[in-house]
């Protein structure tokens, strides 16, 4: 079961967004463009059977039992608007610079970041899939902060899409990839710089299992290992979308984690709390994918090193919102695989 648009459709969508963004230069016009693209995405889902919305809707019913059908559809519509605003931001952000930051960004707890940098041991900025996480590191770099970000290479995407997702970030700061040696991270933290990292990234064989929205999820152990070895500061950062392509950057300090599970669980709790307050801002498709991967891992009886293996081995039943295994069942399958 595919829960992403085809490469051809993705390329068309990104090219259309690029052309339209060149015309919709103001924040207000760019926001209107995003709402229009969201409507086209919803229409596409309906014409192709609506599988993605059905999967999201199934999880939302469990997480928000108080919402009626109208409430659920409002969240889904808001989610796609957020999703498409992130797309438009890839092109709209190219026109921004340091002088635009007072107009574009509103801060909450900025002093936490400045205080953490003062310690001189670097900052690990843990960024959950909420709001526009991809634009966050660019905005921070535009403010003059010494940024690094870890990104997918997007090798499965058309060349134009891949370029769009990486180009602006590379203009402002260093972009690294998961398959590179981690030595650069220790050096960056040693210089007192900031690393933007997704704590919910695929963990691989050495990953950490936590529960997120009642689902067993495999997450990365890298953040805890970096903190343990360097003593760097730990902050959670979110970038909430505001009207007219503006943003609210919010920072929260984490208590000293006991281990990787504790650290990732603390981050997940912050993300879940914000998602319950503003569900339209959360990246529900990410939860759908992580849920599917957990079920695929459970069937296979092992954790592949490459996430692409899980994509290739997935079956429609793995994506079903009703197919939820307990943490104990998942760990038992890994200890005693049936195959």
C-alpha positions as CSV (number, residue, x, y, z in Angstrom):
1,X,0.0,0.0,0.0
2,X,1.5,3.3,-1.0
3,X,1.0,6.2,1.3
4,X,3.1,8.7,-0.7
5,X,2.3,10.2,-4.1
6,X,4.2,8.8,-7.1
7,X,7.5,10.3,-8.2
8,X,5.9,11.8,-11.2
9,X,3.1,13.5,-9.2
10,X,5.6,14.7,-6.6
11,X,7.8,16.3,-9.3
12,X,4.8,18.0,-10.9
13,X,3.6,19.3,-7.5
14,X,7.0,20.7,-6.6
15,X,7.5,22.3,-9.9
16,X,4.0,23.9,-9.7
17,X,4.8,25.1,-6.2
18,X,8.1,26.6,-7.4
19,X,6.4,28.5,-10.3
20,X,3.5,29.7,-8.1
21,X,5.8,30.7,-5.3
22,X,7.7,33.0,-7.6
23,X,4.5,34.8,-8.2
24,X,3.1,34.7,-4.7
25,X,5.9,36.7,-3.2
26,X,4.3,38.0,0.0
27,X,3.6,35.9,3.1
28,X,-0.1,36.4,2.7
29,X,-0.1,35.2,-1.0
30,X,2.2,32.2,-0.1
31,X,-0.2,31.2,2.6
32,X,-3.1,31.3,0.1
33,X,-1.0,29.2,-2.3
34,X,-0.5,26.6,0.4
35,X,-4.2,26.3,1.1
36,X,-4.9,25.8,-2.6
37,X,-2.3,23.1,-2.8
38,X,-3.8,21.4,0.2
39,X,-7.1,21.3,-1.5
40,X,-5.6,19.7,-4.6
41,X,-3.8,17.1,-2.3
42,X,-7.1,16.3,-0.6
43,X,-8.8,15.9,-4.0
44,X,-6.0,13.6,-5.2
45,X,-6.4,11.4,-2.2
46,X,-10.2,11.1,-2.8
47,X,-9.7,10.3,-6.5
48,X,-7.1,7.6,-5.7
49,X,-9.2,6.0,-3.0
50,X,-8.2,8.2,-0.1
51,X,-5.8,5.6,1.5
52,X,-3.6,8.2,3.1
53,X,-6.4,10.1,4.7
54,X,-8.0,6.8,5.8
55,X,-4.9,5.8,7.6
56,X,-4.5,9.2,9.3
57,X,-8.2,9.2,10.2
58,X,-7.9,5.8,11.8
59,X,-5.1,7.0,14.1
60,X,-6.9,10.2,14.9
61,X,-10.0,8.4,16.0
62,X,-8.0,6.5,18.6
63,X,-6.0,9.4,19.8
64,X,-8.9,11.9,19.9
65,X,-12.0,9.8,20.8
66,X,-13.8,13.0,21.6
67,X,-13.8,14.3,18.0
68,X,-16.8,13.7,15.8
69,X,-16.5,13.2,12.0
70,X,-16.5,16.9,11.4
71,X,-13.8,17.5,13.9
72,X,-11.6,14.7,12.4
73,X,-12.0,16.2,8.9
74,X,-11.1,19.6,10.2
75,X,-7.8,18.2,11.6
76,X,-7.0,16.4,8.4
77,X,-7.7,19.5,6.3
78,X,-5.6,21.6,8.6
79,X,-2.8,18.9,8.5
80,X,-2.7,19.0,4.7
81,X,-2.6,22.8,4.8
82,X,0.4,22.6,7.2
83,X,2.0,20.0,5.0
84,X,1.7,22.2,1.9
85,X,2.9,25.3,3.7
86,X,6.1,23.4,4.4
87,X,6.3,22.7,0.7
88,X,5.8,26.4,-0.2
89,X,8.4,27.3,2.4
90,X,11.1,25.6,0.4
91,X,10.7,28.3,-2.2
92,X,9.4,31.2,-0.1
93,X,12.4,30.9,2.3
94,X,14.8,31.6,-0.6
95,X,13.7,35.2,-0.5
96,X,14.3,35.7,3.2
97,X,17.4,37.0,4.9
98,X,18.6,38.2,8.3
99,X,16.8,41.5,8.0
100,X,13.5,39.7,7.6
101,X,13.8,37.7,10.9
102,X,12.1,40.2,13.2
103,X,9.0,40.2,11.0
104,X,9.0,36.5,10.3
105,X,9.9,34.8,13.6
106,X,8.4,35.1,17.1
107,X,10.4,33.5,19.9
108,X,9.5,31.6,23.1
109,X,12.4,30.9,25.5
110,X,15.2,32.1,23.2
111,X,17.3,32.7,26.2
112,X,17.6,28.9,26.8
113,X,19.5,28.6,23.5
114,X,21.8,31.5,24.2
115,X,22.5,30.2,27.7
116,X,23.2,26.7,26.4
117,X,25.7,28.1,23.9
118,X,27.4,30.0,26.7
119,X,28.4,26.7,28.3
120,X,30.6,26.1,25.3
121,X,29.9,22.4,25.0
122,X,27.6,22.6,22.0
123,X,23.8,22.1,21.7
124,X,21.9,19.1,20.5
125,X,18.6,20.5,19.3
126,X,16.0,17.7,19.3
127,X,13.3,18.6,16.8
128,X,10.1,16.4,16.6
129,X,7.9,16.2,13.5
130,X,5.7,19.1,14.4
131,X,5.1,22.4,12.6
132,X,7.8,23.2,10.0
133,X,10.8,21.4,11.4
134,X,12.6,21.6,8.0
135,X,12.6,25.4,8.0
136,X,13.7,25.7,11.7
137,X,17.4,25.1,11.2
138,X,17.4,27.6,8.3
139,X,15.7,30.3,10.4
140,X,18.2,29.7,13.2
141,X,21.1,30.1,10.8
142,X,19.5,33.3,9.4
143,X,19.6,34.6,13.0
144,X,23.3,34.0,13.0
145,X,23.4,30.7,15.0
146,X,26.2,28.2,14.1
147,X,23.9,25.4,12.7
148,X,24.3,21.9,11.4
149,X,21.4,19.7,10.3
150,X,21.1,16.0,9.5
151,X,19.0,15.3,6.5
152,X,18.0,12.4,4.2
153,X,19.7,12.5,0.8
154,X,16.2,12.0,-0.8
155,X,17.8,9.6,-3.4
156,X,14.3,8.1,-4.0
157,X,13.0,11.5,-5.1
158,X,13.2,13.2,-8.5
159,X,16.3,15.4,-8.9
160,X,14.2,18.7,-8.8
161,X,12.5,17.6,-5.6
162,X,15.9,16.6,-4.0
163,X,17.4,19.9,-4.9
164,X,14.4,21.9,-3.6
165,X,14.6,20.1,-0.2
166,X,18.3,20.7,0.3
167,X,19.3,23.9,-1.6
168,X,18.3,26.6,0.8
169,X,19.7,24.8,3.9
170,X,23.0,24.4,2.1
171,X,23.1,28.1,1.4
172,X,23.0,28.9,5.1
173,X,24.7,26.1,7.0
174,X,26.3,22.7,6.9
175,X,24.0,19.8,5.9
176,X,25.1,16.2,6.8
177,X,23.6,12.8,6.0
178,X,23.0,9.7,8.2
179,X,25.4,7.5,6.2
180,X,28.4,9.8,7.0
181,X,30.9,9.2,9.7
182,X,29.7,10.7,13.0
183,X,33.1,12.3,13.7
184,X,31.9,15.6,12.4
185,X,29.2,15.8,15.1
186,X,31.7,15.4,17.9
187,X,33.8,18.1,16.3
188,X,30.9,20.5,15.9
189,X,29.8,20.1,19.5
190,X,33.4,20.5,20.6
191,X,33.4,23.9,18.9
192,X,30.3,24.8,20.8
193,X,27.9,24.7,17.8
194,X,24.3,23.5,17.3
195,X,23.2,20.2,15.7
196,X,19.6,20.0,14.6
197,X,18.6,16.3,14.8
198,X,15.3,14.3,14.7
199,X,15.1,12.1,17.8
200,X,12.3,10.1,16.1
201,X,14.5,9.1,13.1
202,X,14.8,5.5,12.2
203,X,16.9,3.7,14.8
204,X,18.2,0.7,13.0
205,X,19.5,-2.4,14.8
206,X,20.9,-0.3,17.7
207,X,17.8,1.9,18.1
208,X,15.7,2.5,21.1
209,X,12.1,1.4,21.4
210,X,9.6,3.8,23.0
211,X,5.8,4.3,22.9
212,X,4.4,7.3,21.0
213,X,0.7,7.9,20.9
214,X,0.2,4.4,22.3
215,X,2.3,2.8,19.6
216,X,5.7,1.0,19.9
217,X,8.1,3.1,17.8
218,X,11.8,2.4,17.0
219,X,13.8,5.6,17.5
220,X,17.4,6.7,17.2
221,X,20.0,6.2,20.0
222,X,22.4,8.7,18.5
223,X,21.2,11.8,20.6
224,X,21.9,10.1,23.9
225,X,25.2,8.7,22.7
226,X,26.3,12.2,21.7
227,X,25.1,13.8,24.9
228,X,26.8,11.0,27.0
229,X,30.2,11.5,25.3
230,X,30.3,15.3,25.0
231,X,28.1,16.7,27.8
232,X,26.4,18.9,25.3
233,X,23.2,20.8,26.2
234,X,19.9,19.2,25.3
235,X,17.0,21.3,24.0
236,X,13.8,20.5,22.3
237,X,12.9,22.9,19.5
238,X,9.6,23.3,17.6
239,X,8.7,25.7,14.8
240,X,4.9,26.3,14.8
241,X,3.4,27.8,11.7
242,X,1.7,31.1,12.0
243,X,-0.4,32.9,9.3
244,X,1.3,34.6,6.4
245,X,4.3,32.3,6.4
246,X,5.5,33.4,9.8
247,X,6.7,31.1,12.6
248,X,7.0,30.7,16.4
249,X,10.2,29.1,17.5
250,X,9.9,27.6,21.0
251,X,12.6,26.0,23.0
252,X,12.4,23.7,26.0
253,X,15.2,22.3,28.2
254,X,15.3,18.6,29.0
255,X,16.1,17.2,32.4
256,X,19.2,15.1,32.6
257,X,18.3,11.8,30.9
258,X,19.0,8.4,32.5
259,X,19.5,6.6,29.2
260,X,18.4,6.7,25.6
261,X,14.9,5.5,26.2
262,X,14.4,8.2,28.9
263,X,15.7,10.9,26.6
264,X,13.6,9.9,23.6
265,X,10.5,9.4,25.8
266,X,10.9,12.9,27.2
267,X,11.1,14.3,23.7
268,X,8.0,12.3,22.6
269,X,6.0,13.6,25.6
270,X,6.7,17.2,24.5
271,X,5.7,16.4,20.9
272,X,2.5,14.6,22.0
273,X,1.5,17.4,24.3
274,X,1.9,20.0,21.5
275,X,0.1,17.7,19.0
276,X,-2.9,17.4,21.3
277,X,-3.0,21.2,21.7
278,X,-2.6,21.9,18.0
279,X,-3.3,18.6,16.1
280,X,-3.2,20.4,12.7
281,X,0.5,21.1,13.3
282,X,1.7,17.6,13.9
283,X,3.1,15.4,11.1
284,X,0.6,12.6,11.2
285,X,2.0,10.9,8.1
286,X,5.2,10.3,10.1
287,X,3.3,8.4,12.7
288,X,1.6,6.4,10.0
289,X,5.0,5.4,8.5
290,X,6.5,4.6,11.9
291,X,3.5,2.4,12.8
292,X,3.8,0.6,9.5
293,X,7.5,0.0,10.1
294,X,6.9,-1.4,13.5
295,X,4.5,-4.0,12.2
296,X,6.8,-4.9,9.4
297,X,9.7,-5.4,11.9
298,X,7.4,-7.6,14.0
299,X,6.6,-9.8,11.0
300,X,10.2,-10.1,9.8
301,X,11.5,-10.8,13.3
302,X,14.5,-8.5,13.0
303,X,15.5,-4.9,12.5
304,X,17.0,-4.1,9.1
305,X,20.0,-1.8,8.9
306,X,18.4,0.1,6.1
307,X,15.0,1.7,6.4
308,X,14.4,1.0,2.7
309,X,14.2,-2.7,3.4
310,X,11.1,-2.1,5.6
311,X,9.5,-0.1,2.7
312,X,10.1,-2.9,0.3
313,X,8.8,-5.6,2.7
314,X,5.7,-3.8,3.9
315,X,2.3,-5.3,3.2
316,X,-1.1,-3.4,3.4
317,X,-1.9,-5.0,6.8
318,X,1.2,-3.4,8.3
319,X,-0.3,0.1,7.8
320,X,-3.7,-0.7,9.3
321,X,-4.4,1.6,12.2
322,X,-6.2,-1.3,14.0
323,X,-3.1,-3.5,13.7
324,X,-1.5,-2.4,17.0
325,X,0.9,-4.7,18.8
326,X,2.0,-4.1,22.4
327,X,5.6,-3.4,23.2
328,X,5.9,-6.8,24.7
329,X,4.7,-8.5,21.5
330,X,7.1,-6.6,19.4
331,X,10.1,-7.4,21.6
332,X,9.0,-11.0,21.8
333,X,8.9,-11.3,18.0
334,X,12.5,-9.9,17.9
335,X,13.7,-12.4,20.5
336,X,11.8,-15.4,19.0
337,X,11.2,-14.8,15.3
338,X,8.8,-17.2,13.7
339,X,10.7,-17.3,10.4
